[in-house]
Every structure is written in structure tokens, then in C-alpha cells.
Amino acid sequence: TVENVSRCWAYETAVCLGVQACDLPSTIPLHDFSAFYAEGKHQLLFERGSRVPINKNSVKSVNDVRTAVLRAIGEMEAVPSVPIRSLHE
């Protein structure tokens, strides 16, 4: 839901950085946009009683999606205004 997008990004960023969800603070730290949050539950990173989602994706499924995405990217035509060169040049 729209209300959970920031929570999802916080969780995904933590996963990418190797931080366990249980090590994250339960409240959202004050920031420049804090005034936009409603009082109460929108100030919590994880709502009480919520559970960390279980990854039910199989390794094969993830690899299949990765392969399909990389294949699609490889088949894309280069944009003429953007030079493409090897990183090893």
C-alpha cells in the first residue's frame, strides 16, 4: 500500500546492507519531511505485531527472473546520444 512504501524501502535497504530487520529502530528518525507524517502509526518503521515477510522465492525462480532481465537488457538497442564503451578501455 502507499502507506507502506517507505517501510518497504527501509527494509530492502537494510537487507542490501546486511542489517537485520530486528536491529532497525522502531521509530522513523526526525527528518526534513517529518511534518508530512500523521501522528501515530505513520511514525513507526514497523507496526507493532507486524512480522518480517518471509522470502518464498526459490533460488531457481530468482535466477530465472535475473536471466530474463539480463537477456532483455542485452537485446535493447543503444540510445544514439549515449556513447557505449567498454569499461576496460
Buried (B, 14 or more C-beta within 10 A) or exposed (E): EEEEEBBEEBBEEBEEEEEEBEEBEEEBEEEEEEEEBEEEEEBBBBEEEEEEEEEEEEEEEEEEEEEEEEEEEEEEEEEEEEEEEEEEE
